[in-house]
Every structure is written in structure tokens, then in C-alpha cells.
Amino acid sequence: MNKKLSLERAVEAFAGFMVLLSVVLTYFVHPGFIWLTVFVGVNLFQQSFTGFCPAAIIMQKVFGLKTEAEMAVSAT
């Protein structure tokens, strides 16, 4: 079992964190933070069709994360 975080799971975790953060900010700081939730949702929606995700590109370059397919190839 590979315990290293894949790029896909990191993006999902980041998106979930951002949604939760925006809900907290909307409730405690200002209702305008709801637009952060909308932005994250729209980004996830377009990524599911296009495959383009700015967060994934940044995570690959900054943290050196690999996709699950790349991890499977390097494990063999």
C-alpha cells in the first residue's frame, strides 16, 4: 500500500478545505465569501470536463506531486 499522497487526492483535499474555509468565512466574516465557494465549485466543474486545474499545476511544480498513474509506473 502506497501511503504517498497522489496529485488527484491532494487536489480533492485542497478543494474540500477551500469549500469549508469559505463557509466559515461566509458565516463569521462576511456573506461575500460565498463567492469563494462558487469559484471552487465552478473550477471543479470545468476541470471535470477539460482536465485543466491550476491548483494541480501548482502542486506538481511546488510539491512535486505525481498522478496516480505516474506513481503506479514508478512502483513497478
Distance bins in CASP14 RR format, pairs under 12 A and 6 or more apart:
PFRMAT RR
TARGET T0000
AUTHOR 0000-0000-0000
RMODE 2
METHOD distances of the structure
MODEL  1
1 71 0 0 0 0 0 1 0 0 0 0 0
1 75 0 0 0 0 0 1 0 0 0 0 0
2 9 0 0 0 0 0 1 0 0 0 0 0
2 66 0 0 0 0 0 1 0 0 0 0 0
2 68 0 0 0 0 1 0 0 0 0 0 0
2 70 0 0 0 0 0 1 0 0 0 0 0
2 71 1 0 0 1 0 0 0 0 0 0 0
2 72 0 0 0 0 1 0 0 0 0 0 0
2 74 0 0 0 0 1 0 0 0 0 0 0
2 75 1 0 0 1 0 0 0 0 0 0 0
2 76 0 0 0 0 0 1 0 0 0 0 0
3 9 0 0 0 0 0 1 0 0 0 0 0
3 71 0 0 0 0 0 1 0 0 0 0 0
4 10 0 0 0 0 0 1 0 0 0 0 0
4 63 0 0 0 0 0 1 0 0 0 0 0
4 64 0 0 0 0 0 1 0 0 0 0 0
4 65 0 0 0 0 1 0 0 0 0 0 0
4 66 0 0 0 0 1 0 0 0 0 0 0
4 67 0 0 0 0 0 1 0 0 0 0 0
4 68 0 0 0 0 0 1 0 0 0 0 0
4 70 0 0 0 0 0 1 0 0 0 0 0
4 71 1 0 0 1 0 0 0 0 0 0 0
4 72 0 0 0 0 0 1 0 0 0 0 0
4 74 0 0 0 0 0 1 0 0 0 0 0
4 75 0 0 0 0 1 0 0 0 0 0 0
5 11 0 0 0 0 0 1 0 0 0 0 0
5 12 0 0 0 0 0 1 0 0 0 0 0
5 13 1 0 0 1 0 0 0 0 0 0 0
5 14 0 0 0 0 0 1 0 0 0 0 0
5 59 0 0 0 0 1 0 0 0 0 0 0
5 63 0 0 0 0 1 0 0 0 0 0 0
5 64 0 0 0 0 0 1 0 0 0 0 0
5 65 1 0 0 1 0 0 0 0 0 0 0
5 66 0 0 0 0 1 0 0 0 0 0 0
5 67 0 0 0 0 0 1 0 0 0 0 0
5 68 0 0 0 0 0 1 0 0 0 0 0
5 71 0 0 0 0 1 0 0 0 0 0 0
6 12 0 0 0 0 1 0 0 0 0 0 0
6 13 0 0 0 0 0 1 0 0 0 0 0
6 56 0 0 0 0 0 1 0 0 0 0 0
6 59 0 0 0 0 0 1 0 0 0 0 0
6 60 0 0 0 0 0 1 0 0 0 0 0
6 63 0 0 0 0 0 1 0 0 0 0 0
6 64 0 0 0 0 0 1 0 0 0 0 0
6 65 1 0 0 1 0 0 0 0 0 0 0
6 66 1 0 0 1 0 0 0 0 0 0 0
6 67 1 0 0 1 0 0 0 0 0 0 0
6 68 1 0 1 0 0 0 0 0 0 0 0
6 69 0 0 0 0 1 0 0 0 0 0 0
6 70 0 0 0 0 1 0 0 0 0 0 0
6 71 1 0 1 0 0 0 0 0 0 0 0
6 72 0 0 0 0 1 0 0 0 0 0 0
6 74 0 0 0 0 0 1 0 0 0 0 0
6 75 0 0 0 0 0 1 0 0 0 0 0
7 13 0 0 0 0 0 1 0 0 0 0 0
7 14 0 0 0 0 0 1 0 0 0 0 0
7 51 0 0 0 0 0 1 0 0 0 0 0
7 53 0 0 0 0 1 0 0 0 0 0 0
7 55 0 0 0 0 1 0 0 0 0 0 0
7 56 1 0 1 0 0 0 0 0 0 0 0
7 57 0 0 0 0 1 0 0 0 0 0 0
7 58 0 0 0 0 0 1 0 0 0 0 0
7 59 1 0 0 1 0 0 0 0 0 0 0
7 60 1 0 0 1 0 0 0 0 0 0 0
7 61 0 0 0 0 0 1 0 0 0 0 0
7 62 0 0 0 0 0 1 0 0 0 0 0
7 63 0 0 0 0 1 0 0 0 0 0 0
7 64 0 0 0 0 1 0 0 0 0 0 0
7 65 1 0 1 0 0 0 0 0 0 0 0
7 66 1 0 0 1 0 0 0 0 0 0 0
7 67 1 0 1 0 0 0 0 0 0 0 0
7 68 1 0 0 1 0 0 0 0 0 0 0
7 69 0 0 0 0 1 0 0 0 0 0 0
7 70 0 0 0 0 1 0 0 0 0 0 0
7 71 0 0 0 0 1 0 0 0 0 0 0
8 14 0 0 0 0 0 1 0 0 0 0 0
8 15 0 0 0 0 0 1 0 0 0 0 0
8 47 0 0 0 0 0 1 0 0 0 0 0
8 48 0 0 0 0 0 1 0 0 0 0 0
8 51 0 0 0 0 0 1 0 0 0 0 0
8 53 0 0 0 0 1 0 0 0 0 0 0
8 55 0 0 0 0 0 1 0 0 0 0 0
8 56 0 0 0 0 1 0 0 0 0 0 0
8 59 0 0 0 0 0 1 0 0 0 0 0
8 60 0 0 0 0 0 1 0 0 0 0 0
8 65 0 0 0 0 1 0 0 0 0 0 0
8 66 0 0 0 0 1 0 0 0 0 0 0
8 67 1 0 0 1 0 0 0 0 0 0 0
8 68 1 0 1 0 0 0 0 0 0 0 0
8 69 0 0 0 0 1 0 0 0 0 0 0
8 70 0 0 0 0 0 1 0 0 0 0 0
8 71 0 0 0 0 0 1 0 0 0 0 0
9 15 0 0 0 0 0 1 0 0 0 0 0
9 16 0 0 0 0 0 1 0 0 0 0 0
9 56 0 0 0 0 0 1 0 0 0 0 0
9 59 0 0 0 0 0 1 0 0 0 0 0
9 65 0 0 0 0 1 0 0 0 0 0 0
9 66 0 0 0 0 0 1 0 0 0 0 0
9 67 0 0 0 0 0 1 0 0 0 0 0
9 68 0 0 0 0 1 0 0 0 0 0 0
9 71 0 0 0 0 0 1 0 0 0 0 0
10 16 0 0 0 0 0 1 0 0 0 0 0
10 17 0 0 0 0 0 1 0 0 0 0 0
10 53 0 0 0 0 0 1 0 0 0 0 0
10 55 0 0 0 0 1 0 0 0 0 0 0
10 56 0 0 0 0 1 0 0 0 0 0 0
10 58 0 0 0 0 0 1 0 0 0 0 0
10 59 1 0 1 0 0 0 0 0 0 0 0
10 60 0 0 0 0 1 0 0 0 0 0 0
10 62 0 0 0 0 0 1 0 0 0 0 0
10 63 1 0 0 1 0 0 0 0 0 0 0
10 64 0 0 0 0 1 0 0 0 0 0 0
10 65 1 0 1 0 0 0 0 0 0 0 0
10 66 0 0 0 0 0 1 0 0 0 0 0
10 67 0 0 0 0 0 1 0 0 0 0 0
10 68 0 0 0 0 0 1 0 0 0 0 0
10 71 0 0 0 0 0 1 0 0 0 0 0
11 17 0 0 0 0 0 1 0 0 0 0 0
11 18 0 0 0 0 0 1 0 0 0 0 0
11 40 0 0 0 0 0 1 0 0 0 0 0
11 43 0 0 0 0 1 0 0 0 0 0 0
11 44 0 0 0 0 1 0 0 0 0 0 0
11 47 0 0 0 0 1 0 0 0 0 0 0
11 48 0 0 0 0 0 1 0 0 0 0 0
11 51 0 0 0 0 0 1 0 0 0 0 0
11 52 0 0 0 0 0 1 0 0 0 0 0
11 53 1 0 0 1 0 0 0 0 0 0 0
11 54 0 0 0 0 0 1 0 0 0 0 0
11 55 1 0 1 0 0 0 0 0 0 0 0
11 56 1 0 1 0 0 0 0 0 0 0 0
11 57 0 0 0 0 0 1 0 0 0 0 0
11 58 0 0 0 0 1 0 0 0 0 0 0
11 59 1 0 0 1 0 0 0 0 0 0 0
11 60 0 0 0 0 0 1 0 0 0 0 0
11 63 0 0 0 0 0 1 0 0 0 0 0
11 65 0 0 0 0 1 0 0 0 0 0 0
11 67 0 0 0 0 0 1 0 0 0 0 0
11 68 0 0 0 0 0 1 0 0 0 0 0
12 18 0 0 0 0 0 1 0 0 0 0 0
12 19 0 0 0 0 0 1 0 0 0 0 0
12 40 0 0 0 0 0 1 0 0 0 0 0
12 44 0 0 0 0 1 0 0 0 0 0 0
12 47 0 0 0 0 0 1 0 0 0 0 0
12 48 0 0 0 0 0 1 0 0 0 0 0
12 53 0 0 0 0 0 1 0 0 0 0 0
12 55 0 0 0 0 0 1 0 0 0 0 0
12 56 0 0 0 0 0 1 0 0 0 0 0
12 59 0 0 0 0 0 1 0 0 0 0 0
12 68 0 0 0 0 0 1 0 0 0 0 0
13 19 0 0 0 0 0 1 0 0 0 0 0
13 20 0 0 0 0 0 1 0 0 0 0 0
13 55 0 0 0 0 0 1 0 0 0 0 0
13 56 0 0 0 0 0 1 0 0 0 0 0
13 59 0 0 0 0 0 1 0 0 0 0 0
13 65 0 0 0 0 0 1 0 0 0 0 0
14 20 0 0 0 0 0 1 0 0 0 0 0
14 21 0 0 0 0 0 1 0 0 0 0 0
14 40 0 0 0 0 1 0 0 0 0 0 0
14 43 0 0 0 0 0 1 0 0 0 0 0
14 44 0 0 0 0 0 1 0 0 0 0 0
14 47 0 0 0 0 0 1 0 0 0 0 0
14 53 0 0 0 0 1 0 0 0 0 0 0
14 54 0 0 0 0 0 1 0 0 0 0 0
14 55 1 0 1 0 0 0 0 0 0 0 0
14 56 0 0 0 0 1 0 0 0 0 0 0
14 58 0 0 0 0 1 0 0 0 0 0 0
14 59 1 0 0 1 0 0 0 0 0 0 0
14 62 0 0 0 0 0 1 0 0 0 0 0
14 63 0 0 0 0 0 1 0 0 0 0 0
14 65 0 0 0 0 0 1 0 0 0 0 0
15 21 0 0 0 0 0 1 0 0 0 0 0
15 22 0 0 0 0 0 1 0 0 0 0 0
15 36 0 0 0 0 0 1 0 0 0 0 0
15 37 0 0 0 0 0 1 0 0 0 0 0
15 39 0 0 0 0 0 1 0 0 0 0 0
15 40 1 0 1 0 0 0 0 0 0 0 0
15 41 1 0 0 1 0 0 0 0 0 0 0
15 42 0 0 0 0 0 1 0 0 0 0 0
15 43 1 0 0 1 0 0 0 0 0 0 0
15 44 1 0 1 0 0 0 0 0 0 0 0
15 45 0 0 0 0 0 1 0 0 0 0 0
15 47 0 0 0 0 1 0 0 0 0 0 0
15 48 0 0 0 0 0 1 0 0 0 0 0
15 53 0 0 0 0 1 0 0 0 0 0 0
15 54 0 0 0 0 0 1 0 0 0 0 0
15 55 1 0 0 1 0 0 0 0 0 0 0
15 56 0 0 0 0 0 1 0 0 0 0 0
15 59 0 0 0 0 0 1 0 0 0 0 0
16 22 0 0 0 0 1 0 0 0 0 0 0
16 23 0 0 0 0 0 1 0 0 0 0 0
16 36 0 0 0 0 0 1 0 0 0 0 0
16 37 0 0 0 0 0 1 0 0 0 0 0
16 40 1 0 0 1 0 0 0 0 0 0 0
16 41 0 0 0 0 1 0 0 0 0 0 0
16 43 0 0 0 0 0 1 0 0 0 0 0
16 44 0 0 0 0 1 0 0 0 0 0 0
16 55 0 0 0 0 0 1 0 0 0 0 0
17 23 0 0 0 0 0 1 0 0 0 0 0
17 24 0 0 0 0 0 1 0 0 0 0 0
17 36 0 0 0 0 0 1 0 0 0 0 0
17 40 0 0 0 0 1 0 0 0 0 0 0
17 55 0 0 0 0 0 1 0 0 0 0 0
18 24 0 0 0 0 0 1 0 0 0 0 0
18 25 0 0 0 0 0 1 0 0 0 0 0
18 33 0 0 0 0 0 1 0 0 0 0 0
18 36 1 0 0 1 0 0 0 0 0 0 0
18 37 0 0 0 0 1 0 0 0 0 0 0
18 38 0 0 0 0 0 1 0 0 0 0 0
18 39 0 0 0 0 1 0 0 0 0 0 0
18 40 1 0 1 0 0 0 0 0 0 0 0
18 41 0 0 0 0 1 0 0 0 0 0 0
18 43 0 0 0 0 1 0 0 0 0 0 0
18 44 0 0 0 0 1 0 0 0 0 0 0
18 55 0 0 0 0 1 0 0 0 0 0 0
19 25 0 0 0 0 0 1 0 0 0 0 0
19 26 0 0 0 0 0 1 0 0 0 0 0
19 33 0 0 0 0 0 1 0 0 0 0 0
19 34 0 0 0 0 0 1 0 0 0 0 0
19 36 0 0 0 0 1 0 0 0 0 0 0
19 37 1 0 1 0 0 0 0 0 0 0 0
19 38 0 0 0 0 0 1 0 0 0 0 0
19 39 0 0 0 0 0 1 0 0 0 0 0
19 40 1 0 1 0 0 0 0 0 0 0 0
19 41 1 0 0 1 0 0 0 0 0 0 0
19 43 0 0 0 0 0 1 0 0 0 0 0
19 44 0 0 0 0 1 0 0 0 0 0 0
20 26 0 0 0 0 0 1 0 0 0 0 0
20 27 0 0 0 0 0 1 0 0 0 0 0
20 33 0 0 0 0 0 1 0 0 0 0 0
20 36 0 0 0 0 0 1 0 0 0 0 0
20 37 0 0 0 0 1 0 0 0 0 0 0
20 40 0 0 0 0 0 1 0 0 0 0 0
21 27 0 0 0 0 0 1 0 0 0 0 0
21 28 0 0 0 0 0 1 0 0 0 0 0
21 29 0 0 0 0 0 1 0 0 0 0 0
21 33 0 0 0 0 1 0 0 0 0 0 0
21 36 1 0 0 1 0 0 0 0 0 0 0
21 37 0 0 0 0 1 0 0 0 0 0 0
21 39 0 0 0 0 0 1 0 0 0 0 0
21 40 0 0 0 0 1 0 0 0 0 0 0
22 28 0 0 0 0 0 1 0 0 0 0 0
22 29 0 0 0 0 0 1 0 0 0 0 0
22 30 0 0 0 0 0 1 0 0 0 0 0
22 31 0 0 0 0 0 1 0 0 0 0 0
22 32 0 0 0 0 1 0 0 0 0 0 0
22 33 1 0 1 0 0 0 0 0 0 0 0
22 34 1 0 0 1 0 0 0 0 0 0 0
22 35 0 0 0 0 1 0 0 0 0 0 0
22 36 1 1 0 0 0 0 0 0 0 0 0
22 37 1 0 1 0 0 0 0 0 0 0 0
22 38 0 0 0 0 1 0 0 0 0 0 0
22 39 0 0 0 0 1 0 0 0 0 0 0
22 40 1 0 0 1 0 0 0 0 0 0 0
22 41 0 0 0 0 1 0 0 0 0 0 0
23 29 0 0 0 0 0 1 0 0 0 0 0
23 31 0 0 0 0 0 1 0 0 0 0 0
23 32 0 0 0 0 0 1 0 0 0 0 0
23 33 0 0 0 0 1 0 0 0 0 0 0
23 34 0 0 0 0 1 0 0 0 0 0 0
23 36 0 0 0 0 1 0 0 0 0 0 0
23 37 1 0 0 1 0 0 0 0 0 0 0
23 38 0 0 0 0 0 1 0 0 0 0 0
23 40 0 0 0 0 0 1 0 0 0 0 0
24 30 0 0 0 0 0 1 0 0 0 0 0
24 33 0 0 0 0 1 0 0 0 0 0 0
24 34 0 0 0 0 0 1 0 0 0 0 0
24 36 0 0 0 0 0 1 0 0 0 0 0
24 37 0 0 0 0 0 1 0 0 0 0 0
25 31 0 0 0 0 1 0 0 0 0 0 0
25 32 0 0 0 0 1 0 0 0 0 0 0
25 33 1 1 0 0 0 0 0 0 0 0 0
25 34 0 0 0 0 1 0 0 0 0 0 0
25 35 0 0 0 0 0 1 0 0 0 0 0
25 36 1 0 0 1 0 0 0 0 0 0 0
25 37 0 0 0 0 1 0 0 0 0 0 0
26 32 1 0 0 1 0 0 0 0 0 0 0
26 33 1 0 1 0 0 0 0 0 0 0 0
26 34 1 0 1 0 0 0 0 0 0 0 0
26 35 0 0 0 0 1 0 0 0 0 0 0
26 36 1 0 0 1 0 0 0 0 0 0 0
26 37 1 0 0 1 0 0 0 0 0 0 0
26 38 0 0 0 0 0 1 0 0 0 0 0
27 33 0 0 0 0 1 0 0 0 0 0 0
27 34 0 0 0 0 1 0 0 0 0 0 0
27 37 0 0 0 0 0 1 0 0 0 0 0
29 36 0 0 0 0 0 1 0 0 0 0 0
30 36 0 0 0 0 0 1 0 0 0 0 0
31 37 0 0 0 0 0 1 0 0 0 0 0
32 38 0 0 0 0 1 0 0 0 0 0 0
32 39 0 0 0 0 0 1 0 0 0 0 0
33 39 0 0 0 0 0 1 0 0 0 0 0
33 40 0 0 0 0 0 1 0 0 0 0 0
34 40 0 0 0 0 0 1 0 0 0 0 0
34 41 0 0 0 0 0 1 0 0 0 0 0
35 41 0 0 0 0 0 1 0 0 0 0 0
35 42 0 0 0 0 0 1 0 0 0 0 0
36 42 0 0 0 0 0 1 0 0 0 0 0
36 43 0 0 0 0 0 1 0 0 0 0 0
37 43 0 0 0 0 0 1 0 0 0 0 0
37 44 0 0 0 0 0 1 0 0 0 0 0
38 44 0 0 0 0 0 1 0 0 0 0 0
38 45 0 0 0 0 0 1 0 0 0 0 0
39 45 0 0 0 0 0 1 0 0 0 0 0
39 46 0 0 0 0 0 1 0 0 0 0 0
39 54 0 0 0 0 0 1 0 0 0 0 0
39 55 0 0 0 0 0 1 0 0 0 0 0
40 46 0 0 0 0 0 1 0 0 0 0 0
40 47 0 0 0 0 0 1 0 0 0 0 0
40 53 0 0 0 0 0 1 0 0 0 0 0
40 54 0 0 0 0 0 1 0 0 0 0 0
40 55 0 0 0 0 1 0 0 0 0 0 0
41 47 0 0 0 0 1 0 0 0 0 0 0
41 48 0 0 0 0 0 1 0 0 0 0 0
41 53 0 0 0 0 0 1 0 0 0 0 0
42 48 0 0 0 0 0 1 0 0 0 0 0
42 49 0 0 0 0 0 1 0 0 0 0 0
42 50 0 0 0 0 0 1 0 0 0 0 0
43 49 0 0 0 0 0 1 0 0 0 0 0
43 50 0 0 0 0 0 1 0 0 0 0 0
43 51 0 0 0 0 0 1 0 0 0 0 0
43 52 0 0 0 0 1 0 0 0 0 0 0
43 53 1 0 0 1 0 0 0 0 0 0 0
43 54 1 0 0 1 0 0 0 0 0 0 0
43 55 1 0 0 1 0 0 0 0 0 0 0
43 56 0 0 0 0 0 1 0 0 0 0 0
44 50 0 0 0 0 0 1 0 0 0 0 0
44 51 0 0 0 0 0 1 0 0 0 0 0
44 52 0 0 0 0 0 1 0 0 0 0 0
44 53 0 0 0 0 1 0 0 0 0 0 0
44 54 0 0 0 0 0 1 0 0 0 0 0
44 55 0 0 0 0 1 0 0 0 0 0 0
44 56 0 0 0 0 0 1 0 0 0 0 0
45 51 0 0 0 0 0 1 0 0 0 0 0
45 52 0 0 0 0 0 1 0 0 0 0 0
45 53 0 0 0 0 0 1 0 0 0 0 0
46 52 1 0 0 1 0 0 0 0 0 0 0
46 53 0 0 0 0 1 0 0 0 0 0 0
46 54 0 0 0 0 0 1 0 0 0 0 0
47 53 1 0 1 0 0 0 0 0 0 0 0
47 54 0 0 0 0 1 0 0 0 0 0 0
47 55 0 0 0 0 1 0 0 0 0 0 0
47 56 1 0 0 1 0 0 0 0 0 0 0
47 57 0 0 0 0 0 1 0 0 0 0 0
50 56 0 0 0 0 0 1 0 0 0 0 0
51 57 0 0 0 0 0 1 0 0 0 0 0
51 67 0 0 0 0 0 1 0 0 0 0 0
53 59 0 0 0 0 1 0 0 0 0 0 0
53 60 0 0 0 0 1 0 0 0 0 0 0
53 65 0 0 0 0 0 1 0 0 0 0 0
53 67 0 0 0 0 0 1 0 0 0 0 0
54 60 0 0 0 0 0 1 0 0 0 0 0
54 61 0 0 0 0 0 1 0 0 0 0 0
55 61 0 0 0 0 0 1 0 0 0 0 0
55 62 0 0 0 0 0 1 0 0 0 0 0
55 63 0 0 0 0 0 1 0 0 0 0 0
55 65 0 0 0 0 0 1 0 0 0 0 0
56 62 0 0 0 0 0 1 0 0 0 0 0
56 63 0 0 0 0 0 1 0 0 0 0 0
56 64 0 0 0 0 0 1 0 0 0 0 0
56 65 0 0 0 0 1 0 0 0 0 0 0
56 66 0 0 0 0 0 1 0 0 0 0 0
56 67 0 0 0 0 1 0 0 0 0 0 0
57 63 0 0 0 0 0 1 0 0 0 0 0
57 64 0 0 0 0 0 1 0 0 0 0 0
57 65 0 0 0 0 0 1 0 0 0 0 0
58 64 0 0 0 0 0 1 0 0 0 0 0
58 65 0 0 0 0 1 0 0 0 0 0 0
59 65 1 0 1 0 0 0 0 0 0 0 0
59 66 0 0 0 0 0 1 0 0 0 0 0
59 67 0 0 0 0 0 1 0 0 0 0 0
60 66 1 0 0 1 0 0 0 0 0 0 0
60 67 0 0 0 0 1 0 0 0 0 0 0
60 70 0 0 0 0 1 0 0 0 0 0 0
64 70 0 0 0 0 0 1 0 0 0 0 0
64 71 0 0 0 0 0 1 0 0 0 0 0
65 71 0 0 0 0 1 0 0 0 0 0 0
66 72 0 0 0 0 1 0 0 0 0 0 0
66 73 0 0 0 0 1 0 0 0 0 0 0
66 74 1 0 0 1 0 0 0 0 0 0 0
66 75 0 0 0 0 0 1 0 0 0 0 0
67 73 0 0 0 0 1 0 0 0 0 0 0
67 74 0 0 0 0 0 1 0 0 0 0 0
68 74 0 0 0 0 0 1 0 0 0 0 0
68 75 0 0 0 0 0 1 0 0 0 0 0
69 75 0 0 0 0 0 1 0 0 0 0 0
69 76 0 0 0 0 0 1 0 0 0 0 0
70 76 0 0 0 0 0 1 0 0 0 0 0
END
